[in-house]
């Protein structure tokens, strides 16, 4: 009997691992840099997709995704990217959005390794550190930058969500 079955009384049950996209490659593979020329529009598009990616509830992630794709395909400057992104990743939101990854057994060492790489390259400039006082000062700089980055991310997400709710309310009023 194959290991993939889970009949009563069987001792082992193998699960097929689910494939997930690395979140950083979503926009790169979609061609955001080639298909959106204006840097501000590109930045807004990237932020909108990050809001969808990082939303914690599945229903809201799906709703935000539909709204973002609708906005991207309605504007001439983002239409090519929006269509490409929807074609490539549209039917597979469960493979890249964060709420679908809960309980997936993704190892948090990936985050630690990514952080360590940033620490080595951006802050320590790939030099070996021999003094503890410099290391502590560097870690304090990292902590300060991470707090600032988190505050910025929360503020931008809040602005996007408020704009989204305002657009929904105005569309309901116009249809009524």
C-alpha positions as CSV (number, residue, x, y, z in Angstrom):
1,X,0.0,0.0,0.0
2,X,1.4,3.5,-0.8
3,X,2.4,5.8,2.0
4,X,0.1,8.6,0.8
5,X,-3.0,6.8,1.9
6,X,-4.3,7.4,5.4
7,X,-6.6,4.4,6.0
8,X,-7.5,3.5,9.6
9,X,-4.8,1.4,11.3
10,X,-2.0,2.6,9.0
11,X,1.0,3.8,10.8
12,X,2.5,6.3,8.3
13,X,1.0,8.9,6.1
14,X,3.1,11.0,3.8
15,X,2.0,14.4,2.8
16,X,2.9,16.0,-0.5
17,X,4.5,19.4,0.3
18,X,2.7,22.4,-1.1
19,X,4.7,24.7,-3.3
20,X,4.8,28.4,-2.4
21,X,6.2,31.3,-4.3
22,X,8.9,33.4,-2.7
23,X,7.2,36.7,-2.0
24,X,10.0,38.8,-3.4
25,X,9.9,37.2,-6.8
26,X,6.2,37.9,-7.5
27,X,6.7,41.4,-8.8
28,X,10.1,40.6,-10.4
29,X,8.7,37.6,-12.3
30,X,5.7,39.6,-13.3
31,X,8.0,42.2,-14.9
32,X,7.1,45.2,-12.8
33,X,10.4,47.0,-13.8
34,X,10.0,46.4,-17.5
35,X,6.2,46.9,-17.8
36,X,5.8,50.0,-15.6
37,X,8.1,52.8,-16.6
38,X,7.1,55.5,-14.0
39,X,8.9,54.9,-10.7
40,X,6.0,56.4,-8.6
41,X,3.4,54.2,-10.3
42,X,5.7,51.2,-9.9
43,X,6.2,52.0,-6.2
44,X,2.4,52.3,-5.7
45,X,1.8,49.1,-7.5
46,X,4.4,47.3,-5.4
47,X,2.9,48.6,-2.2
48,X,-0.6,47.6,-3.3
49,X,0.6,44.1,-4.0
50,X,2.4,43.9,-0.6
51,X,-0.9,44.8,1.2
52,X,-2.5,41.9,-0.6
53,X,0.4,39.6,0.2
54,X,0.6,40.5,3.9
55,X,-3.1,40.6,4.7
56,X,-3.8,38.1,7.5
57,X,-7.3,37.1,6.6
58,X,-8.1,35.0,3.5
59,X,-11.3,36.8,2.6
60,X,-9.8,40.2,2.8
61,X,-6.7,39.1,0.8
62,X,-9.0,37.8,-2.0
63,X,-11.0,41.1,-1.9
64,X,-7.9,43.3,-2.0
65,X,-6.4,41.1,-4.8
66,X,-9.5,41.6,-7.0
67,X,-9.5,45.3,-6.3
68,X,-5.8,45.7,-7.1
69,X,-6.1,43.8,-10.4
70,X,-9.1,45.8,-11.3
71,X,-7.2,49.0,-10.7
72,X,-4.1,47.8,-12.5
73,X,-5.9,46.7,-15.6
74,X,-8.1,49.8,-15.8
75,X,-5.0,52.2,-16.1
76,X,-3.1,52.3,-19.4
77,X,0.3,52.6,-17.7
78,X,-0.2,49.4,-15.6
79,X,-2.4,47.4,-17.8
80,X,0.4,45.2,-19.3
81,X,1.7,44.3,-15.8
82,X,-1.8,43.8,-14.4
83,X,-2.7,41.4,-17.1
84,X,0.6,39.5,-16.9
85,X,0.4,39.3,-13.1
86,X,-3.3,38.1,-13.2
87,X,-2.4,35.5,-15.8
88,X,0.6,34.2,-14.0
89,X,-0.5,34.4,-10.3
90,X,-4.2,35.2,-10.4
91,X,-5.6,31.7,-10.0
92,X,-3.0,30.8,-7.4
93,X,-3.3,33.3,-4.6
94,X,-3.1,30.4,-2.1
95,X,0.5,29.8,-3.3
96,X,1.8,33.3,-2.5
97,X,-0.5,35.2,0.0
98,X,0.5,35.0,3.6
99,X,-2.9,33.8,5.1
100,X,-2.7,30.6,3.1
101,X,0.8,29.8,4.6
102,X,-0.4,29.6,8.2
103,X,0.4,26.2,9.5
104,X,2.3,25.2,6.4
105,X,5.4,24.3,8.3
106,X,7.6,27.0,6.7
107,X,10.8,27.2,8.7
108,X,11.4,30.5,10.4
109,X,15.1,30.0,9.8
110,X,14.5,31.5,6.4
111,X,13.7,34.9,8.1
112,X,16.8,34.5,10.3
113,X,19.0,33.7,7.4
114,X,17.7,36.6,5.4
115,X,18.2,39.0,8.3
116,X,21.7,37.7,8.8
117,X,22.5,38.3,5.2
118,X,21.3,41.9,5.4
119,X,23.3,42.4,8.6
120,X,26.4,41.1,7.0
121,X,26.1,43.0,3.7
122,X,24.3,46.2,4.4
123,X,25.5,47.0,8.0
124,X,28.8,45.2,8.4
125,X,29.8,45.5,4.7
126,X,31.1,41.9,4.7
127,X,33.9,42.7,7.0
128,X,34.7,40.5,10.0
129,X,33.7,42.2,13.3
130,X,36.2,42.0,16.1
131,X,34.9,44.5,18.6
132,X,31.8,43.9,20.6
133,X,31.0,47.7,21.1
134,X,30.9,48.2,17.3
135,X,28.6,45.1,17.0
136,X,26.2,46.4,19.7
137,X,26.2,49.9,18.0
138,X,25.4,48.2,14.6
139,X,22.6,46.1,16.2
140,X,21.1,49.2,17.7
141,X,21.1,50.8,14.2
142,X,19.4,47.7,12.8
143,X,16.7,47.8,15.5
144,X,16.1,51.5,14.9
145,X,15.8,50.9,11.1
146,X,13.4,48.0,11.6
147,X,11.1,50.0,13.9
148,X,11.0,52.8,11.4
149,X,10.4,50.4,8.5
150,X,7.5,48.8,10.5
151,X,5.9,52.1,11.3
152,X,6.2,53.2,7.6
153,X,4.6,49.9,6.5
154,X,1.7,50.1,8.9
155,X,1.0,53.8,7.9
156,X,1.1,53.0,4.2
157,X,-1.2,50.0,4.6
158,X,-3.6,52.0,6.7
159,X,-3.8,54.7,4.0
160,X,-4.4,52.2,1.3
161,X,-7.1,50.4,3.2
162,X,-8.8,53.7,4.1
163,X,-8.8,54.7,0.4
164,X,-10.1,51.3,-0.5
165,X,-13.0,51.6,2.0
166,X,-13.8,55.2,0.7
167,X,-13.9,53.9,-2.9
168,X,-16.3,51.1,-1.9
169,X,-18.6,53.5,0.0
170,X,-18.7,55.9,-3.0
171,X,-19.4,53.1,-5.4
172,X,-22.3,51.9,-3.2
173,X,-23.7,55.4,-3.1
174,X,-23.6,55.9,-6.8
175,X,-25.2,52.5,-7.5
176,X,-28.1,53.2,-5.1
